[in-house]
Amino acid sequence: MQSNSIPLSDKHKELIIQALVDALGQDVKEYKEEKQNYTGNGIPHIKWDFINTRLNNYLDNEEFLIRPIRRGFYEHIQVYHKETCLMFVLMREYRYEDLKKEIRNTLNPPHYVFAYAQANDGMSPSEIFPTQFEFELAGIENLLPVKIEEAKKQYDILASDLSVDKFVLVTFTEKAGVVKSVKAQIPSSVNLSELVPYEDWSEHIDVFYEEVRFENSYEEDEEDSNIVSLKEKIYEEENLTSLKEKQRDENEEEKGK
């Protein structure tokens, strides 16, 4: 189920998606071609460097504030929309699903996404989700306060001087360098469950791949044309050879008479 609860223009949604498409497609492809490594064990972290760089380049500094944040050895970026005071962070969809399960382990320190979700404190789940929300809290409601308290402290550090109205988590799926889906959700400050139905941005993906398909189609048409031309050339040469052989046979017959 999806909604339109996030006040961000289609133009900005498309810029975020374009950053994903170009980073996971073009940037990764060029990196692999340039490096030519002997083995290929994957490049999980550098993909995020490409994504973060594209986001920083594509989103206007007058409308957005892009800040790199280091947590341990890993850096992520905050995408802060100045007009709406929305804080965006990107994550792969499967990782978000894992985090919702990990929240039940109160011995683990809070993930930075859980810390950002403290910006949504005070928001209640929509009428669609209350039963699901209560089910996911069952058995851990008495253990969470300590983890939430630590997450609030981390949030104060992460938000720093920014006034954040809501935290929005943008998740995506990708296969073989192709972005398959993009969703935006407002996660709960208690257990990361969706407070409202997610907003599906996937409809904005196709336009970027239509351009690629058109270019590839042109190249294929050109290649097909070359193949046809080559076949025609071979056919002409074969006909010419046949005519020469026929002419030679006729000349030999004339000589024999």
DONULUM-383062 format. One line per 10 residues: their letters; for each residue x, y, z of N, C-alpha, C. Coordinates in pm, whole numbers. Layout:
N
A> X Y Z X Y Z X Y Z; ... $
end
This chain:
257
MQSNSIPLSD> 85 -119 0 0 0 0 89 124 0; 46 228 -75 127 347 -84 43 472 -60; 112 584 -38 42 710 -14 123 822 -76; 73 943 -60 145 1062 -104 158 1156 14; 231 1113 114 238 1186 240 368 1265 257; 456 1258 157 587 1323 168 591 1443 73; 595 1564 126 588 1684 43 719 1715 -30; 746 1635 -133 865 1657 -215 821 1654 -361; 870 1746 -441 827 1756 -580 875 1636 -661; 803 1608 -770 843 1500 -860 983 1525 -916 $
KHKELIIQAL> 1014 1652 -939 1147 1686 -992 1257 1637 -899; 1239 1660 -770 1340 1619 -673 1344 1467 -655; 1227 1404 -661 1224 1258 -655 1303 1199 -772; 1282 1257 -889 1350 1207 -1009 1500 1230 -1003; 1543 1340 -941 1686 1364 -927 1750 1260 -835; 1680 1223 -729 1732 1120 -639 1741 987 -712; 1638 955 -790 1638 830 -866 1746 832 -973; 1763 946 -1040 1868 956 -1141 2006 934 -1081; 2026 983 -960 2153 961 -892 2177 812 -871; 2073 739 -831 2084 594 -813 2113 524 -945 $
VDALGQDVKE> 2037 560 -1048 2051 497 -1179 2191 518 -1235; 2240 641 -1232 2371 672 -1289 2485 612 -1208; 2471 614 -1076 2577 561 -989 2590 410 -1003; 2477 340 -997 2478 193 -1000 2497 138 -1141; 2470 221 -1241 2487 178 -1378 2618 227 -1438; 2619 353 -1477 2733 411 -1548 2861 412 -1464; 2853 458 -1340 2974 472 -1258 3038 337 -1227; 2955 239 -1192 3008 105 -1162 3068 43 -1287; 3001 59 -1401 3049 4 -1528 3185 63 -1563; 3198 195 -1553 3325 260 -1586 3435 218 -1489 $
YKEEKQNYTG> 3400 203 -1363 3498 161 -1262 3552 22 -1295; 3463 -69 -1329 3506 -206 -1361 3593 -209 -1486; 3555 -129 -1586 3633 -126 -1711 3771 -68 -1688; 3779 32 -1601 3907 99 -1576 4001 12 -1493; 3946 -58 -1393 4031 -133 -1300 4079 -265 -1359; 3991 -337 -1429 4028 -466 -1486 4098 -556 -1384; 4035 -579 -1272 4093 -661 -1167 4100 -808 -1209; 4195 -879 -1150 4214 -1021 -1182 4097 -1104 -1132; 4044 -1067 -1013 3925 -1132 -959 3818 -1026 -937; 3693 -1072 -926 3584 -977 -906 3498 -1015 -788 $
NGIPHIKWDF> 3533 -967 -670 3459 -1001 -549 3353 -898 -512; 3329 -803 -599 3225 -705 -571 3279 -577 -509; 3198 -471 -518 3242 -340 -470 3128 -274 -391; 3087 -337 -281 2968 -287 -209 2981 -146 -156; 3095 -111 -97 3106 21 -35 3131 131 -137; 3204 100 -243 3232 204 -341 3105 242 -418; 3009 150 -425 2881 185 -487 2815 300 -411; 2828 295 -279 2769 402 -198 2845 532 -217; 2975 525 -241 3050 647 -272 2998 709 -401; 2970 624 -501 2915 673 -628 2778 737 -606 $
INTRLNNYLD> 2692 669 -530 2556 721 -504 2563 855 -432; 2645 861 -328 2654 984 -248 2710 1100 -330; 2807 1070 -416 2865 1174 -501 2762 1227 -600; 2687 1136 -661 2583 1178 -756 2476 1263 -687; 2433 1221 -569 2333 1299 -495 2384 1440 -466; 2508 1449 -426 2568 1579 -395 2576 1667 -520; 2602 1603 -635 2615 1679 -760 2479 1719 -818; 2378 1636 -798 2249 1659 -864 2154 1749 -786; 2162 1744 -653 2066 1820 -572 2118 1961 -545; 2038 2059 -578 2076 2200 -570 2109 2241 -426 $
NEEFLIRPIR> 2224 2305 -410 2266 2348 -276 2174 2454 -216; 2103 2527 -301 2011 2628 -249 1887 2565 -186; 1853 2445 -230 1732 2378 -179 1764 2265 -83; 1883 2208 -96 1921 2094 -13 2054 2119 57; 2068 2057 172 2196 2053 241 2240 1907 242; 2355 1879 184 2409 1743 179 2529 1737 272; 2521 1649 372 2632 1640 468 2679 1496 483; 2811 1474 471 2864 1340 498 2877 1320 649; 2838 1203 695 2843 1169 837 2920 1039 853; 3021 1040 937 3099 918 960 3052 848 1086 $
RGFYEHIQVY> 3028 717 1069 2994 632 1184 3091 514 1182; 3189 517 1271 3293 414 1266 3376 430 1140; 3388 322 1062 3467 328 939 3381 365 818; 3251 379 840 3157 397 728 3100 538 726; 3086 594 605 3026 727 587 2894 716 513; 2792 783 561 2668 798 486 2642 948 470; 2540 984 395 2511 1127 381 2368 1157 425; 2353 1277 478 2221 1331 509 2178 1417 390; 2054 1398 349 1995 1483 246 1884 1564 313; 1911 1690 338 1817 1775 414 1751 1875 320 $
HKETCLMFVL> 1618 1867 312 1542 1960 228 1507 2083 310; 1562 2197 273 1553 2317 355 1410 2370 369; 1333 2365 262 1198 2423 266 1105 2345 358; 1109 2211 352 1016 2129 430 1076 2078 560; 1207 2098 579 1278 2046 697 1269 1893 707; 1266 1828 590 1267 1681 587 1411 1632 579; 1441 1529 654 1573 1466 651 1560 1331 580; 1636 1314 471 1633 1190 394 1764 1114 411; 1753 983 421 1868 893 418 1831 777 326; 1927 728 248 1901 618 155 1954 487 210 $
MREYRYEDLK> 1886 379 174 1926 245 221 1867 140 127; 1937 29 113 1881 -82 36 1761 -140 112; 1661 -183 37 1536 -227 100 1556 -347 192; 1638 -443 148 1657 -563 231 1721 -527 365; 1806 -424 364 1872 -383 489 1770 -321 585; 1677 -246 532 1571 -188 615 1488 -299 680; 1456 -402 602 1380 -515 657 1460 -584 768; 1591 -597 747 1676 -658 851 1675 -574 979; 1682 -442 963 1686 -353 1079 1559 -363 1163; 1446 -379 1095 1319 -391 1169 1317 -517 1255 $
KEIRNTLNPP> 1387 -621 1209 1397 -743 1289 1501 -727 1401; 1611 -659 1366 1720 -643 1464 1679 -555 1581; 1577 -473 1562 1535 -381 1669 1491 -459 1792; 1448 -583 1770 1401 -666 1881 1517 -713 1969; 1638 -708 1914 1756 -743 1994 1802 -618 2067; 1759 -604 2190 1787 -481 2265 1931 -473 2314; 2009 -580 2292 2150 -578 2332 2236 -508 2227; 2187 -506 2102 2261 -438 1996 2248 -286 2011; 2355 -212 1988 2344 -66 1993 2253 -17 1880; 2188 96 1897 2096 144 1793 2168 181 1664 $
HYVFAYAQAN> 2113 137 1553 2163 172 1421 2135 320 1395; 2213 382 1306 2193 526 1284 2055 557 1226; 1996 463 1152 1861 485 1100 1761 492 1215; 1780 410 1317 1694 415 1435 1713 548 1508; 1836 598 1507 1862 729 1569 1788 840 1493; 1798 838 1359 1726 939 1279 1576 931 1301; 1525 809 1319 1380 790 1335 1326 859 1460; 1415 898 1551 1369 969 1672 1311 1106 1636; 1340 1153 1515 1278 1278 1467 1128 1262 1452; 1082 1137 1437 939 1109 1419 869 1077 1550 $
DGMSPSEIFP> 938 1103 1661 878 1080 1793 752 1165 1807; 648 1105 1860 523 1178 1876 424 1150 1766; 472 1094 1652 381 1056 1544 320 920 1577; 190 908 1558 121 781 1582 101 708 1450; 97 575 1455 72 501 1331 -66 533 1276; -78 533 1144 -207 563 1081 -308 455 1119; -435 482 1088 -541 388 1121 -522 254 1052; -442 253 947 -422 131 870 -330 34 944; -237 88 1025 -132 6 1082 -135 -22 1232; -231 25 1311 -217 10 1457 -202 -133 1505 $
TQFEFELAGI> -278 -228 1449 -269 -368 1492 -132 -425 1463; -83 -400 1341 51 -447 1302 157 -385 1391; 141 -258 1421 237 -186 1503 243 -247 1644; 127 -274 1702 123 -332 1837 182 -472 1838; 157 -549 1730 211 -684 1722 364 -681 1721; 422 -587 1647 567 -581 1636 632 -532 1765; 554 -466 1850 606 -421 1979 593 -528 2088; 510 -627 2063 480 -727 2165 607 -795 2214; 626 -795 2346 739 -865 2406 864 -782 2423; 870 -664 2360 992 -583 2372 963 -443 2426 $
ENLLPVKIEE> 835 -413 2449 802 -276 2491 870 -236 2621; 899 -333 2708 963 -301 2836 1115 -293 2825; 1169 -345 2713 1314 -347 2695 1363 -232 2609; 1273 -173 2530 1313 -70 2434 1353 65 2494; 1296 107 2606 1327 243 2654 1476 276 2662; 1559 181 2705 1703 208 2715 1762 230 2577; 1722 145 2481 1772 158 2344 1725 288 2280; 1600 324 2307 1546 448 2252 1618 569 2312; 1646 562 2440 1717 673 2505 1854 694 2442; 1924 585 2414 2055 596 2348 2039 650 2207 $
AKKQYDILAS> 1934 606 2136 1909 654 2001 1881 805 2000; 1811 854 2100 1782 998 2109 1912 1079 2125; 2004 1026 2204 2133 1094 2222 2209 1100 2090; 2206 988 2017 2274 985 1888 2207 1079 1789; 2074 1085 1794 2002 1173 1703 2043 1319 1725; 2056 1360 1849 2097 1498 1879 2231 1530 1815; 2320 1431 1813 2452 1450 1751 2439 1455 1600; 2360 1363 1542 2345 1355 1397 2274 1477 1340; 2167 1520 1406 2091 1636 1357 2168 1765 1377; 2247 1768 1483 2331 1885 1512 2245 2012 1518 $
DLSVDKFVLV> 2274 2107 1431 2204 2236 1435 2080 2241 1347; 2042 2129 1286 1929 2128 1193 1796 2108 1265; 1695 2178 1216 1560 2158 1267 1490 2058 1174; 1463 1938 1223 1407 1831 1140 1261 1810 1175; 1174 1825 1074 1031 1803 1096 997 1654 1092; 1051 1584 991 1030 1440 979 1155 1375 920; 1173 1249 954 1280 1169 893 1216 1075 792; 1271 1075 670 1220 990 562 1331 895 517; 1301 767 518 1397 666 472 1360 626 329; 1453 646 237 1432 609 97 1503 476 73 $
TFTEKAGVVK> 1426 374 37 1484 242 14 1473 206 -134; 1565 123 -180 1564 84 -321 1610 -60 -337; 1573 -119 -449 1624 -251 -488 1694 -236 -622; 1793 -319 -642 1875 -311 -764 1922 -450 -801; 1927 -477 -931 1978 -606 -979 2064 -582 -1102; 2188 -629 -1094 2282 -618 -1206 2293 -475 -1257; 2298 -380 -1164 2317 -241 -1203 2191 -169 -1247; 2077 -236 -1241 1950 -175 -1281 1863 -152 -1157; 1819 -29 -1137 1733 4 -1023 1593 -48 -1051; 1542 -132 -962 1412 -197 -982 1298 -125 -911 $
SVKAQIPSSV> 1323 -74 -791 1216 -7 -716 1276 97 -622; 1197 199 -594 1236 303 -498 1112 339 -416; 1125 335 -284 1014 367 -195 1062 467 -90; 968 546 -39 999 638 70 901 612 183; 954 597 304 868 569 418 909 653 539; 814 674 628 839 746 752 840 642 864; 959 603 913 967 496 1012 938 544 1154; 884 453 1233 852 482 1372 978 501 1456; 967 589 1555 1079 612 1647 1089 500 1750; 991 409 1750 988 301 1849 1041 170 1794 $
NLSELVPYED> 998 134 1671 1041 5 1616 1067 6 1465; 1077 124 1406 1108 143 1264 998 98 1169; 884 54 1221 772 20 1132 722 147 1063; 658 128 948 603 242 875 488 305 954; 494 436 971 386 506 1041 269 534 949; 299 549 821 196 567 718 234 477 602; 141 447 512 178 365 396 294 428 320; 383 343 271 500 395 199 457 469 72; 544 556 27 521 629 -98 609 566 -205; 547 517 -311 620 447 -417 669 546 -522 $
WSEHIDVFYE> 800 553 -537 859 643 -638 900 567 -764; 869 440 -771 919 355 -880 871 400 -1017; 756 469 -1021 703 514 -1149 797 611 -1219; 889 670 -1144 982 767 -1203 1108 700 -1259; 1120 568 -1243 1243 500 -1285 1251 485 -1436; 1138 447 -1499 1140 405 -1639 1198 508 -1734; 1173 636 -1708 1218 739 -1801 1368 733 -1825; 1445 697 -1723 1590 693 -1738 1635 572 -1819; 1564 461 -1806 1600 342 -1882 1543 343 -2022; 1437 421 -2046 1384 436 -2180 1488 502 -2269 $
EVRFENSYEE> 1560 600 -2214 1666 667 -2289 1776 568 -2324; 1812 484 -2227 1918 385 -2250 1873 284 -2354; 1744 239 -2342 1692 142 -2437 1689 200 -2577; 1655 330 -2589 1652 395 -2720 1792 398 -2780; 1892 434 -2698 2029 438 -2745 2076 300 -2787; 2045 199 -2705 2085 62 -2737 2014 14 -2862; 1887 54 -2876 1810 15 -2993 1872 74 -3118; 1917 201 -3108 1981 267 -3221 2109 194 -3260; 2187 157 -3157 2312 85 -3182 2284 -49 -3247; 2177 -118 -3197 2143 -248 -3254 2096 -232 -3397 $
DEEDSNIVSL> 2015 -126 -3424 1968 -101 -3560 2086 -75 -3652; 2182 2 -3602 2301 34 -3680 2381 -92 -3708; 2391 -178 -3605 2465 -303 -3619 2394 -394 -3719; 2259 -401 -3707 2182 -483 -3801 2200 -432 -3943; 2203 -298 -3956 2222 -238 -4087 2356 -276 -4145; 2459 -276 -4060 2593 -315 -4104 2595 -460 -4149; 2523 -545 -4073 2518 -687 -4109 2450 -706 -4244; 2338 -632 -4264 2267 -641 -4392 2357 -595 -4505; 2428 -483 -4484 2519 -430 -4586 2628 -531 -4619; 2679 -597 -4515 2785 -697 -4535 2731 -814 -4616 $
KEKIYEEENL> 2608 -858 -4582 2548 -969 -4656 2528 -932 -4803; 2482 -807 -4825 2462 -761 -4962 2593 -758 -5039; 2700 -715 -4970 2831 -709 -5033 2880 -849 -5070; 2861 -943 -4975 2902 -1081 -5001 2823 -1139 -5118; 2691 -1108 -5119 2604 -1159 -5226 2650 -1104 -5361; 2683 -974 -5365 2729 -911 -5489 2859 -974 -5536; 2951 -997 -5438 3080 -1057 -5474 3062 -1199 -5526; 2968 -1273 -5463 2941 -1410 -5509 2885 -1408 -5650; 2792 -1314 -5678 2735 -1301 -5812 2842 -1264 -5914; 2930 -1172 -5875 3037 -1128 -5964 3130 -1245 -5995 $
TSLKEKQRDE> 3162 -1324 -5894 3249 -1441 -5912 3183 -1541 -6006; 3053 -1562 -5990 2979 -1656 -6075 2981 -1609 -6220; 2961 -1479 -6240 2962 -1423 -6375 3099 -1440 -6441; 3206 -1416 -6361 3342 -1431 -6413 3369 -1575 -6453; 3324 -1668 -6366 3345 -1810 -6396 3268 -1851 -6521; 3144 -1800 -6532 3063 -1831 -6650 3127 -1777 -6776; 3180 -1652 -6767 3245 -1589 -6882 3369 -1667 -6922; 3445 -1718 -6822 3566 -1795 -6848 3532 -1927 -6918; 3426 -1991 -6872 3385 -2118 -6934 3344 -2097 -7078; 3270 -1987 -7103 3227 -1958 -7241 3347 -1932 -7331 $
NEEEKGK> 3449 -1861 -7280 3569 -1833 -7358 3644 -1961 -7392; 3650 -2052 -7294 3720 -2178 -7318 3648 -2262 -7422; 3512 -2256 -7421 3435 -2329 -7521 3463 -2275 -7660; 3472 -2140 -7672 3499 -2076 -7800 3635 -2119 -7854; 3733 -2128 -7765 3868 -2167 -7806 3870 -2311 -7854; 3785 -2394 -7795 3786 -2535 -7829 3719 -2566 -7961; 3643 -2472 -8015 3569 -2497 -8140 3659 -2490 -8260 $
end
